[in-house]
Amino acid sequence: MREKLAELAARYESLGEQLGQPEVLRDPRKLREIAKARARLEAPVELFADLERVEGDLEQGEVLLAEGHDSDLADEMERLRARHAELEAKLEEELAPRDPDDDRDCLLEVRAGTGGEEASIFAGDLLRMYLRHAERAGWKTEMMSETAGEISGYKEAIVSLKGRRAYGLMKHESGVHRVQRVPVTESQGRIHTSAATVAVLPEVEEIEIELAPDDLQIETFRASGPGGQHMQKNETAVRIIHKPSGLVVACQDERSQVQNREKALRFLRAKLYEQEKQKQADEINEARRSQVGTGDRSEKIRTYNYPQSRITDHRLGRSWYNLAAAMEGDIGDILEALAEAERLARLGSPTG
């Protein structure tokens, strides 16, 4: 592990030097690629530096203890040993096998499922939860497309999340989310069960997924507001059909047809990339179906029970009793628990 960490530290320094080179500064794409590559190395390199500092302090402490210094130093040595063990564990986690797409940005799609208008309201609650979490994590967000519900919430919404480990953490949210609560539309106070689906796709660069013009059928139409109201006079909305795969994407969020077209193409590239990735995963291991092995979207992955203030993740078989805080974006513990479960599964997999 030491040799590998030394190599990573050297590459981190090399990439830092490249960022200052004139030819790199003149090429925005290359600059972005190098910056991302360096950012991926930042955590293990910083942990390694901390580990070496702690080891230096431990060596110095051993010398002082041997010279008969007072017992207060012994307490400090225990603290340093505990810190050393903690840093080693974190480094092992950083160096463990993982999905190469984990450091990508991602596109998050939330759709209302069964449950009528309550499903749209719940989809809106989920989207708000994710946006609040993104704010906590320091990620940048961009609304790609949205179709509002009749009362509130969303029938469908797509957002872009940009930041460290965005896809690596959010990919586990893909699947059916179920809510149990008294809807605002319920006059008798009865608890209803509704659902929304979430899909998380890794965002890819244009050069990674080439879209031949002949393969695309691009249509324009007039964008509409909530409930089909406020129809625009100009055809700014864009629908793109990818003929070879049959995939259809649409965007009407922007007032400009050009902007809607670009957003729709971004979503199409992500869908095509995920489609190819799933095909490869199926060929490698049937157990890794769906989006990077996060479970079949036809099965519910999580239940939000409002009367009991409980969130249950059915993949982990674990519950959290902090529903109000979670819906305000405090879902870091859940996302990390799912990432850890994936890490352990990869360590135990013969193909991982």
BALOBA-1460 file (C-alpha; in Angstrom, 3 decimals):
// residues 352
<rec num="1" residu="m" x="0.000" y="0.000" z="0.000"/>
<rec num="2" residu="r" x="2.901" y="2.339" z="0.752"/>
<rec num="3" residu="e" x="4.319" y="2.117" z="-2.763"/>
<rec num="4" residu="k" x="0.919" y="2.756" z="-4.300"/>
<rec num="5" residu="l" x="0.333" y="5.780" z="-2.068"/>
<rec num="6" residu="a" x="3.762" y="7.183" z="-2.934"/>
<rec num="7" residu="e" x="2.920" y="6.793" z="-6.625"/>
<rec num="8" residu="l" x="-0.419" y="8.554" z="-6.136"/>
<rec num="9" residu="a" x="1.294" y="11.433" z="-4.295"/>
<rec num="10" residu="a" x="3.809" y="11.820" z="-7.131"/>
<rec num="11" residu="r" x="1.043" y="11.812" z="-9.738"/>
<rec num="12" residu="y" x="-0.926" y="14.357" z="-7.700"/>
<rec num="13" residu="e" x="2.062" y="16.713" z="-7.744"/>
<rec num="14" residu="s" x="2.620" y="16.113" z="-11.465"/>
<rec num="15" residu="l" x="-0.998" y="16.933" z="-12.279"/>
<rec num="16" residu="g" x="-0.745" y="20.096" z="-10.193"/>
<rec num="17" residu="e" x="2.230" y="21.198" z="-12.273"/>
<rec num="18" residu="q" x="0.357" y="20.429" z="-15.509"/>
<rec num="19" residu="l" x="-2.495" y="22.713" z="-14.445"/>
<rec num="20" residu="g" x="-0.127" y="25.675" z="-14.726"/>
<rec num="21" residu="q" x="1.198" y="24.863" z="-18.183"/>
<rec num="22" residu="p" x="0.195" y="27.378" z="-20.914"/>
<rec num="23" residu="e" x="-0.947" y="24.700" z="-23.384"/>
<rec num="24" residu="v" x="-3.277" y="23.242" z="-20.750"/>
<rec num="25" residu="l" x="-4.662" y="26.631" z="-19.736"/>
<rec num="26" residu="r" x="-5.522" y="27.290" z="-23.391"/>
<rec num="27" residu="d" x="-7.511" y="24.047" z="-23.673"/>
<rec num="28" residu="p" x="-10.641" y="24.159" z="-21.428"/>
<rec num="29" residu="r" x="-11.436" y="20.466" z="-21.974"/>
<rec num="30" residu="k" x="-7.926" y="19.302" z="-21.087"/>
<rec num="31" residu="l" x="-7.842" y="21.667" z="-18.117"/>
<rec num="32" residu="r" x="-11.117" y="20.170" z="-16.850"/>
<rec num="33" residu="e" x="-9.875" y="16.596" z="-17.336"/>
<rec num="34" residu="i" x="-6.623" y="17.231" z="-15.435"/>
<rec num="35" residu="a" x="-8.429" y="19.107" z="-12.645"/>
<rec num="36" residu="k" x="-10.868" y="16.205" z="-12.208"/>
<rec num="37" residu="a" x="-8.056" y="13.626" z="-12.227"/>
<rec num="38" residu="r" x="-6.199" y="15.600" z="-9.554"/>
<rec num="39" residu="a" x="-9.354" y="16.023" z="-7.456"/>
<rec num="40" residu="r" x="-9.839" y="12.243" z="-7.430"/>
<rec num="41" residu="l" x="-6.398" y="11.850" z="-5.855"/>
<rec num="42" residu="e" x="-6.769" y="14.609" z="-3.286"/>
<rec num="43" residu="a" x="-8.402" y="12.564" z="-0.507"/>
<rec num="44" residu="p" x="-5.924" y="9.618" z="-0.432"/>
<rec num="45" residu="v" x="-2.937" y="11.944" z="-0.818"/>
<rec num="46" residu="e" x="-4.050" y="14.129" z="2.090"/>
<rec num="47" residu="l" x="-4.769" y="11.061" z="4.238"/>
<rec num="48" residu="f" x="-1.320" y="9.672" z="3.429"/>
<rec num="49" residu="a" x="0.303" y="12.974" z="4.445"/>
<rec num="50" residu="d" x="-1.643" y="12.915" z="7.736"/>
<rec num="51" residu="l" x="-0.573" y="9.297" z="8.314"/>
<rec num="52" residu="e" x="3.097" y="10.153" z="7.832"/>
<rec num="53" residu="r" x="2.800" y="13.091" z="10.245"/>
<rec num="54" residu="v" x="1.208" y="10.858" z="12.893"/>
<rec num="55" residu="e" x="3.909" y="8.236" z="12.389"/>
<rec num="56" residu="g" x="6.561" y="10.921" z="12.868"/>
<rec num="57" residu="d" x="4.915" y="12.016" z="16.117"/>
<rec num="58" residu="l" x="4.731" y="8.401" z="17.296"/>
<rec num="59" residu="e" x="8.425" y="7.846" z="16.623"/>
<rec num="60" residu="q" x="9.327" y="10.993" z="18.511"/>
<rec num="61" residu="g" x="7.039" y="9.965" z="21.386"/>
<rec num="62" residu="e" x="8.663" y="6.549" z="21.642"/>
<rec num="63" residu="v" x="12.045" y="8.198" z="22.002"/>
<rec num="64" residu="l" x="10.798" y="10.539" z="24.737"/>
<rec num="65" residu="l" x="9.151" y="7.652" z="26.631"/>
<rec num="66" residu="a" x="12.367" y="5.670" z="26.457"/>
<rec num="67" residu="e" x="14.140" y="8.631" z="28.009"/>
<rec num="68" residu="g" x="11.739" y="8.468" z="30.970"/>
<rec num="69" residu="h" x="9.461" y="11.433" z="30.338"/>
<rec num="70" residu="d" x="6.279" y="11.772" z="32.426"/>
<rec num="71" residu="s" x="3.116" y="9.684" z="32.053"/>
<rec num="72" residu="d" x="1.123" y="12.478" z="30.368"/>
<rec num="73" residu="l" x="2.952" y="11.513" z="27.186"/>
<rec num="74" residu="a" x="1.521" y="7.999" z="27.418"/>
<rec num="75" residu="d" x="-2.022" y="9.363" z="27.048"/>
<rec num="76" residu="e" x="-0.963" y="11.345" z="23.987"/>
<rec num="77" residu="m" x="0.618" y="8.213" z="22.514"/>
<rec num="78" residu="e" x="-2.662" y="6.336" z="22.882"/>
<rec num="79" residu="r" x="-4.461" y="9.112" z="21.049"/>
<rec num="80" residu="l" x="-1.889" y="9.022" z="18.259"/>
<rec num="81" residu="r" x="-2.173" y="5.231" z="17.902"/>
<rec num="82" residu="a" x="-5.956" y="5.502" z="17.631"/>
<rec num="83" residu="r" x="-5.588" y="8.237" z="15.023"/>
<rec num="84" residu="h" x="-3.084" y="6.091" z="13.129"/>
<rec num="85" residu="a" x="-5.521" y="3.159" z="12.999"/>
<rec num="86" residu="e" x="-8.317" y="5.492" z="11.851"/>
<rec num="87" residu="l" x="-6.197" y="6.911" z="9.017"/>
<rec num="88" residu="e" x="-5.134" y="3.452" z="7.856"/>
<rec num="89" residu="a" x="-8.780" y="2.348" z="7.721"/>
<rec num="90" residu="k" x="-9.757" y="5.430" z="5.700"/>
<rec num="91" residu="l" x="-6.884" y="4.852" z="3.289"/>
<rec num="92" residu="e" x="-7.908" y="1.249" z="2.744"/>
<rec num="93" residu="e" x="-11.406" y="2.482" z="1.950"/>
<rec num="94" residu="e" x="-10.087" y="5.071" z="-0.537"/>
<rec num="95" residu="l" x="-7.927" y="2.464" z="-2.288"/>
<rec num="96" residu="a" x="-10.580" y="-0.265" z="-2.379"/>
<rec num="97" residu="p" x="-11.939" y="-1.350" z="-5.806"/>
<rec num="98" residu="r" x="-14.826" y="0.842" z="-6.900"/>
<rec num="99" residu="d" x="-16.939" y="1.832" z="-9.833"/>
<rec num="100" residu="p" x="-14.757" y="3.954" z="-12.159"/>
<rec num="101" residu="d" x="-17.747" y="6.259" z="-12.716"/>
<rec num="102" residu="d" x="-18.083" y="7.162" z="-9.029"/>
<rec num="103" residu="d" x="-16.313" y="10.504" z="-9.448"/>
<rec num="104" residu="r" x="-18.541" y="11.632" z="-12.300"/>
<rec num="105" residu="d" x="-21.235" y="14.274" z="-12.088"/>
<rec num="106" residu="c" x="-24.748" y="12.902" z="-12.516"/>
<rec num="107" residu="l" x="-28.250" y="13.517" z="-13.784"/>
<rec num="108" residu="l" x="-31.058" y="12.812" z="-11.337"/>
<rec num="109" residu="e" x="-34.551" y="12.051" z="-12.625"/>
<rec num="110" residu="v" x="-37.561" y="11.953" z="-10.281"/>
<rec num="111" residu="r" x="-40.971" y="10.778" z="-11.553"/>
<rec num="112" residu="a" x="-44.330" y="10.520" z="-9.829"/>
<rec num="113" residu="g" x="-45.505" y="6.908" z="-9.628"/>
<rec num="114" residu="t" x="-48.668" y="5.336" z="-8.295"/>
<rec num="115" residu="g" x="-50.841" y="7.434" z="-6.005"/>
<rec num="116" residu="g" x="-52.302" y="10.220" z="-8.138"/>
<rec num="117" residu="e" x="-51.565" y="13.787" z="-7.066"/>
<rec num="118" residu="e" x="-50.029" y="12.610" z="-3.799"/>
<rec num="119" residu="a" x="-47.357" y="10.874" z="-5.884"/>
<rec num="120" residu="s" x="-46.530" y="14.172" z="-7.599"/>
<rec num="121" residu="i" x="-46.334" y="15.910" z="-4.230"/>
<rec num="122" residu="f" x="-44.034" y="13.177" z="-2.920"/>
<rec num="123" residu="a" x="-41.843" y="13.417" z="-6.042"/>
<rec num="124" residu="g" x="-41.491" y="17.122" z="-5.267"/>
<rec num="125" residu="d" x="-40.556" y="16.328" z="-1.666"/>
<rec num="126" residu="l" x="-37.874" y="13.887" z="-2.847"/>
<rec num="127" residu="l" x="-36.435" y="16.405" z="-5.280"/>
<rec num="128" residu="r" x="-36.305" y="19.046" z="-2.546"/>
<rec num="129" residu="m" x="-34.559" y="16.536" z="-0.256"/>
<rec num="130" residu="y" x="-31.900" y="15.856" z="-2.874"/>
<rec num="131" residu="l" x="-31.382" y="19.537" z="-3.640"/>
<rec num="132" residu="r" x="-30.985" y="20.305" z="0.068"/>
<rec num="133" residu="h" x="-28.454" y="17.475" z="0.374"/>
<rec num="134" residu="a" x="-26.573" y="18.799" z="-2.666"/>
<rec num="135" residu="e" x="-26.380" y="22.186" z="-0.954"/>
<rec num="136" residu="r" x="-24.957" y="20.546" z="2.181"/>
<rec num="137" residu="a" x="-22.414" y="18.617" z="0.083"/>
<rec num="138" residu="g" x="-21.319" y="21.724" z="-1.800"/>
<rec num="139" residu="w" x="-22.519" y="20.372" z="-5.163"/>
<rec num="140" residu="k" x="-23.723" y="22.604" z="-7.978"/>
<rec num="141" residu="t" x="-27.267" y="21.984" z="-9.202"/>
<rec num="142" residu="e" x="-29.003" y="22.801" z="-12.467"/>
<rec num="143" residu="m" x="-32.627" y="22.143" z="-13.356"/>
<rec num="144" residu="m" x="-32.656" y="20.314" z="-16.692"/>
<rec num="145" residu="s" x="-36.363" y="19.714" z="-17.219"/>
<rec num="146" residu="e" x="-39.548" y="19.789" z="-15.157"/>
<rec num="147" residu="t" x="-43.236" y="19.041" z="-15.496"/>
<rec num="148" residu="a" x="-45.225" y="20.305" z="-12.539"/>
<rec num="149" residu="g" x="-48.041" y="18.404" z="-10.847"/>
<rec num="150" residu="e" x="-51.636" y="19.611" z="-10.908"/>
<rec num="151" residu="i" x="-51.601" y="20.728" z="-7.256"/>
<rec num="152" residu="s" x="-47.906" y="20.877" z="-6.378"/>
<rec num="153" residu="g" x="-44.744" y="18.828" z="-6.743"/>
<rec num="154" residu="y" x="-43.677" y="17.286" z="-10.021"/>
<rec num="155" residu="k" x="-44.887" y="14.702" z="-12.466"/>
<rec num="156" residu="e" x="-41.276" y="14.576" z="-13.657"/>
<rec num="157" residu="a" x="-38.108" y="16.539" z="-12.988"/>
<rec num="158" residu="i" x="-34.484" y="16.156" z="-14.065"/>
<rec num="159" residu="v" x="-31.585" y="17.952" z="-12.369"/>
<rec num="160" residu="s" x="-27.845" y="17.963" z="-12.875"/>
<rec num="161" residu="l" x="-25.648" y="17.446" z="-9.798"/>
<rec num="162" residu="k" x="-21.995" y="18.426" z="-10.070"/>
<rec num="163" residu="g" x="-19.529" y="17.764" z="-7.277"/>
<rec num="164" residu="r" x="-17.170" y="15.301" z="-5.631"/>
<rec num="165" residu="r" x="-18.555" y="11.727" z="-5.575"/>
<rec num="166" residu="a" x="-21.916" y="12.961" z="-6.889"/>
<rec num="167" residu="y" x="-22.658" y="9.842" z="-8.930"/>
<rec num="168" residu="g" x="-20.841" y="7.503" z="-6.533"/>
<rec num="169" residu="l" x="-23.170" y="8.463" z="-3.699"/>
<rec num="170" residu="m" x="-26.373" y="9.239" z="-5.556"/>
<rec num="171" residu="k" x="-26.465" y="6.147" z="-7.796"/>
<rec num="172" residu="h" x="-27.864" y="4.101" z="-4.910"/>
<rec num="173" residu="e" x="-31.005" y="6.264" z="-4.965"/>
<rec num="174" residu="s" x="-32.142" y="4.637" z="-8.221"/>
<rec num="175" residu="g" x="-35.350" y="2.711" z="-7.709"/>
<rec num="176" residu="v" x="-38.878" y="2.998" z="-6.341"/>
<rec num="177" residu="h" x="-39.382" y="5.149" z="-3.233"/>
<rec num="178" residu="r" x="-42.602" y="4.572" z="-1.272"/>
<rec num="179" residu="v" x="-44.284" y="7.001" z="1.126"/>
<rec num="180" residu="q" x="-46.868" y="6.253" z="3.810"/>
<rec num="181" residu="r" x="-48.671" y="9.320" z="5.166"/>
<rec num="182" residu="v" x="-51.928" y="11.250" z="5.242"/>
<rec num="183" residu="p" x="-52.040" y="13.182" z="1.940"/>
<rec num="184" residu="v" x="-53.003" y="16.833" z="1.898"/>
<rec num="185" residu="t" x="-55.807" y="15.778" z="-0.457"/>
<rec num="186" residu="e" x="-57.245" y="13.327" z="2.124"/>
<rec num="187" residu="s" x="-60.168" y="14.758" z="4.103"/>
<rec num="188" residu="q" x="-60.775" y="11.699" z="6.329"/>
<rec num="189" residu="g" x="-57.267" y="11.564" z="7.813"/>
<rec num="190" residu="r" x="-56.491" y="8.124" z="6.362"/>
<rec num="191" residu="i" x="-52.935" y="7.015" z="5.639"/>
<rec num="192" residu="h" x="-52.236" y="6.393" z="1.966"/>
<rec num="193" residu="t" x="-49.316" y="4.711" z="0.204"/>
<rec num="194" residu="s" x="-47.840" y="6.430" z="-2.865"/>
<rec num="195" residu="a" x="-44.645" y="6.050" z="-4.816"/>
<rec num="196" residu="a" x="-42.108" y="7.885" z="-6.951"/>
<rec num="197" residu="t" x="-39.260" y="6.524" z="-9.044"/>
<rec num="198" residu="v" x="-35.717" y="7.867" z="-9.075"/>
<rec num="199" residu="a" x="-33.103" y="7.259" z="-11.763"/>
<rec num="200" residu="v" x="-29.495" y="8.428" z="-11.453"/>
<rec num="201" residu="l" x="-27.291" y="8.507" z="-14.543"/>
<rec num="202" residu="p" x="-23.571" y="9.317" z="-14.775"/>
<rec num="203" residu="e" x="-23.022" y="12.384" z="-16.942"/>
<rec num="204" residu="v" x="-20.677" y="11.823" z="-19.867"/>
<rec num="205" residu="e" x="-18.737" y="14.140" z="-22.133"/>
<rec num="206" residu="e" x="-19.757" y="14.681" z="-25.731"/>
<rec num="207" residu="i" x="-16.595" y="12.936" z="-26.960"/>
<rec num="208" residu="e" x="-17.438" y="9.782" z="-24.955"/>
<rec num="209" residu="i" x="-20.809" y="9.201" z="-26.611"/>
<rec num="210" residu="e" x="-20.915" y="10.252" z="-30.256"/>
<rec num="211" residu="l" x="-24.366" y="10.997" z="-31.644"/>
<rec num="212" residu="a" x="-24.576" y="10.694" z="-35.413"/>
<rec num="213" residu="p" x="-26.978" y="13.308" z="-36.867"/>
<rec num="214" residu="d" x="-28.664" y="10.652" z="-39.015"/>
<rec num="215" residu="d" x="-29.539" y="8.694" z="-35.859"/>
<rec num="216" residu="l" x="-31.459" y="11.600" z="-34.342"/>
<rec num="217" residu="q" x="-35.020" y="12.708" z="-35.036"/>
<rec num="218" residu="i" x="-35.372" y="16.164" z="-33.505"/>
<rec num="219" residu="e" x="-38.828" y="17.670" z="-33.049"/>
<rec num="220" residu="t" x="-39.895" y="20.991" z="-31.596"/>
<rec num="221" residu="f" x="-43.145" y="21.892" z="-29.861"/>
<rec num="222" residu="r" x="-44.624" y="24.586" z="-27.699"/>
<rec num="223" residu="a" x="-43.682" y="24.387" z="-24.038"/>
<rec num="224" residu="s" x="-46.438" y="24.438" z="-21.429"/>
<rec num="225" residu="g" x="-46.560" y="25.375" z="-17.789"/>
<rec num="226" residu="p" x="-48.168" y="23.582" z="-14.809"/>
<rec num="227" residu="g" x="-51.266" y="21.610" z="-15.751"/>
<rec num="228" residu="g" x="-50.861" y="22.442" z="-19.433"/>
<rec num="229" residu="q" x="-51.425" y="26.166" z="-18.840"/>
<rec num="230" residu="h" x="-49.434" y="29.152" z="-20.130"/>
<rec num="231" residu="m" x="-48.702" y="27.661" z="-23.550"/>
<rec num="232" residu="q" x="-45.836" y="29.553" z="-25.185"/>
<rec num="233" residu="k" x="-46.331" y="31.021" z="-28.641"/>
<rec num="234" residu="n" x="-42.961" y="29.822" z="-29.980"/>
<rec num="235" residu="e" x="-41.839" y="26.222" z="-30.357"/>
<rec num="236" residu="t" x="-38.959" y="26.305" z="-27.871"/>
<rec num="237" residu="a" x="-39.403" y="22.799" z="-26.404"/>
<rec num="238" residu="v" x="-37.346" y="19.987" z="-27.942"/>
<rec num="239" residu="r" x="-37.949" y="16.260" z="-28.242"/>
<rec num="240" residu="i" x="-35.162" y="13.973" z="-29.502"/>
<rec num="241" residu="i" x="-35.689" y="10.402" z="-30.654"/>
<rec num="242" residu="h" x="-32.597" y="8.204" z="-30.924"/>
<rec num="243" residu="k" x="-33.573" y="5.913" z="-33.799"/>
<rec num="244" residu="p" x="-31.172" y="2.973" z="-33.144"/>
<rec num="245" residu="s" x="-32.194" y="2.543" z="-29.493"/>
<rec num="246" residu="g" x="-35.693" y="4.022" z="-29.527"/>
<rec num="247" residu="l" x="-34.851" y="6.261" z="-26.570"/>
<rec num="248" residu="v" x="-36.864" y="9.485" z="-26.358"/>
<rec num="249" residu="v" x="-35.865" y="12.551" z="-24.329"/>
<rec num="250" residu="a" x="-37.459" y="15.975" z="-24.124"/>
<rec num="251" residu="c" x="-36.705" y="19.325" z="-22.549"/>
<rec num="252" residu="q" x="-38.897" y="22.421" z="-22.289"/>
<rec num="253" residu="d" x="-37.426" y="24.136" z="-19.241"/>
<rec num="254" residu="e" x="-35.525" y="26.878" z="-21.084"/>
<rec num="255" residu="r" x="-36.962" y="29.688" z="-23.183"/>
<rec num="256" residu="s" x="-34.364" y="29.050" z="-25.862"/>
<rec num="257" residu="q" x="-34.747" y="26.151" z="-28.290"/>
<rec num="258" residu="v" x="-30.944" y="25.890" z="-28.515"/>
<rec num="259" residu="q" x="-30.605" y="25.529" z="-24.732"/>
<rec num="260" residu="n" x="-33.378" y="22.938" z="-24.580"/>
<rec num="261" residu="r" x="-31.718" y="20.989" z="-27.388"/>
<rec num="262" residu="e" x="-28.364" y="20.950" z="-25.576"/>
<rec num="263" residu="k" x="-29.941" y="19.787" z="-22.309"/>
<rec num="264" residu="a" x="-31.876" y="17.057" z="-24.097"/>
<rec num="265" residu="l" x="-28.669" y="15.853" z="-25.778"/>
<rec num="266" residu="r" x="-26.901" y="15.713" z="-22.410"/>
<rec num="267" residu="f" x="-29.661" y="13.540" z="-20.994"/>
<rec num="268" residu="l" x="-29.665" y="11.316" z="-24.094"/>
<rec num="269" residu="r" x="-25.895" y="10.757" z="-23.832"/>
<rec num="270" residu="a" x="-26.268" y="9.788" z="-20.180"/>
<rec num="271" residu="k" x="-29.081" y="7.346" z="-20.997"/>
<rec num="272" residu="l" x="-27.107" y="5.742" z="-23.847"/>
<rec num="273" residu="y" x="-24.013" y="5.441" z="-21.648"/>
<rec num="274" residu="e" x="-26.021" y="3.818" z="-18.880"/>
<rec num="275" residu="q" x="-27.695" y="1.485" z="-21.367"/>
<rec num="276" residu="e" x="-24.316" y="0.282" z="-22.635"/>
<rec num="277" residu="k" x="-22.975" y="0.006" z="-19.106"/>
<rec num="278" residu="q" x="-25.922" y="-2.128" z="-18.040"/>
<rec num="279" residu="k" x="-25.434" y="-4.377" z="-21.053"/>
<rec num="280" residu="q" x="-21.816" y="-4.944" z="-20.059"/>
<rec num="281" residu="a" x="-22.807" y="-5.547" z="-16.432"/>
<rec num="282" residu="d" x="-25.332" y="-8.191" z="-17.498"/>
<rec num="283" residu="e" x="-22.661" y="-9.996" z="-19.467"/>
<rec num="284" residu="i" x="-20.252" y="-9.987" z="-16.516"/>
<rec num="285" residu="n" x="-22.599" y="-10.932" z="-13.705"/>
<rec num="286" residu="e" x="-26.379" y="-11.334" z="-13.613"/>
<rec num="287" residu="a" x="-26.360" y="-10.200" z="-9.994"/>
<rec num="288" residu="r" x="-25.196" y="-6.741" z="-11.080"/>
<rec num="289" residu="r" x="-28.257" y="-5.857" z="-13.078"/>
<rec num="290" residu="s" x="-29.823" y="-2.402" z="-13.200"/>
<rec num="291" residu="q" x="-27.840" y="0.742" z="-12.490"/>
<rec num="292" residu="v" x="-24.447" y="-0.392" z="-11.275"/>
<rec num="293" residu="g" x="-25.946" y="-3.146" z="-9.156"/>
<rec num="294" residu="t" x="-28.247" y="-0.932" z="-7.103"/>
<rec num="295" residu="g" x="-31.323" y="-3.084" z="-7.598"/>
<rec num="296" residu="d" x="-34.175" y="-3.494" z="-10.017"/>
<rec num="297" residu="r" x="-36.202" y="-0.307" z="-10.387"/>
<rec num="298" residu="s" x="-39.419" y="-2.351" z="-10.335"/>
<rec num="299" residu="e" x="-38.798" y="-3.115" z="-6.667"/>
<rec num="300" residu="k" x="-39.178" y="-0.580" z="-3.875"/>
<rec num="301" residu="i" x="-35.862" y="0.312" z="-2.308"/>
<rec num="302" residu="r" x="-37.025" y="2.612" z="0.490"/>
<rec num="303" residu="t" x="-40.105" y="3.482" z="2.522"/>
<rec num="304" residu="y" x="-40.776" y="6.862" z="4.143"/>
<rec num="305" residu="n" x="-43.245" y="6.305" z="7.001"/>
<rec num="306" residu="y" x="-44.449" y="9.667" z="8.315"/>
<rec num="307" residu="p" x="-46.582" y="8.462" z="11.280"/>
<rec num="308" residu="q" x="-43.521" y="6.701" z="12.741"/>
<rec num="309" residu="s" x="-40.983" y="9.289" z="11.501"/>
<rec num="310" residu="r" x="-39.109" y="6.355" z="9.997"/>
<rec num="311" residu="i" x="-37.085" y="5.766" z="6.844"/>
<rec num="312" residu="t" x="-36.398" y="2.129" z="5.984"/>
<rec num="313" residu="d" x="-33.942" y="1.105" z="3.301"/>
<rec num="314" residu="h" x="-35.013" y="-2.371" z="2.235"/>
<rec num="315" residu="r" x="-31.664" y="-3.262" z="0.631"/>
<rec num="316" residu="l" x="-29.816" y="-2.703" z="3.894"/>
<rec num="317" residu="g" x="-32.663" y="-3.925" z="6.120"/>
<rec num="318" residu="r" x="-32.056" y="-0.858" z="8.260"/>
<rec num="319" residu="s" x="-34.196" y="2.021" z="9.539"/>
<rec num="320" residu="w" x="-33.501" y="5.614" z="10.575"/>
<rec num="321" residu="y" x="-35.880" y="7.569" z="12.821"/>
<rec num="322" residu="n" x="-35.026" y="11.073" z="11.622"/>
<rec num="323" residu="l" x="-37.527" y="11.527" z="8.795"/>
<rec num="324" residu="a" x="-38.025" y="15.287" z="9.249"/>
<rec num="325" residu="a" x="-34.276" y="15.971" z="9.154"/>
<rec num="326" residu="a" x="-33.799" y="13.611" z="6.207"/>
<rec num="327" residu="m" x="-36.422" y="15.397" z="4.138"/>
<rec num="328" residu="e" x="-34.431" y="18.586" z="4.766"/>
<rec num="329" residu="g" x="-31.415" y="16.954" z="3.090"/>
<rec num="330" residu="d" x="-29.788" y="15.209" z="6.056"/>
<rec num="331" residu="i" x="-29.325" y="11.881" z="4.229"/>
<rec num="332" residu="g" x="-25.529" y="11.646" z="4.350"/>
<rec num="333" residu="d" x="-25.578" y="8.684" z="6.763"/>
<rec num="334" residu="i" x="-27.917" y="6.734" z="4.483"/>
<rec num="335" residu="l" x="-25.872" y="7.430" z="1.348"/>
<rec num="336" residu="e" x="-22.609" y="6.511" z="3.077"/>
<rec num="337" residu="a" x="-24.123" y="3.287" z="4.452"/>
<rec num="338" residu="l" x="-25.136" y="2.246" z="0.935"/>
<rec num="339" residu="a" x="-21.709" y="3.155" z="-0.449"/>
<rec num="340" residu="e" x="-20.065" y="1.074" z="2.285"/>
<rec num="341" residu="a" x="-22.329" y="-1.879" z="1.491"/>
<rec num="342" residu="e" x="-21.296" y="-1.649" z="-2.158"/>
<rec num="343" residu="r" x="-17.611" y="-1.430" z="-1.190"/>
<rec num="344" residu="l" x="-17.865" y="-4.565" z="0.947"/>
<rec num="345" residu="a" x="-19.732" y="-6.363" z="-1.849"/>
<rec num="346" residu="r" x="-16.978" y="-5.451" z="-4.315"/>
<rec num="347" residu="l" x="-14.279" y="-6.690" z="-1.930"/>
<rec num="348" residu="g" x="-16.108" y="-10.018" z="-1.646"/>
<rec num="349" residu="s" x="-16.844" y="-10.334" z="-5.370"/>
<rec num="350" residu="p" x="-14.546" y="-12.500" z="-7.503"/>
<rec num="351" residu="t" x="-14.982" y="-10.005" z="-10.351"/>
<rec num="352" residu="g" x="-14.817" y="-6.843" z="-8.198"/>
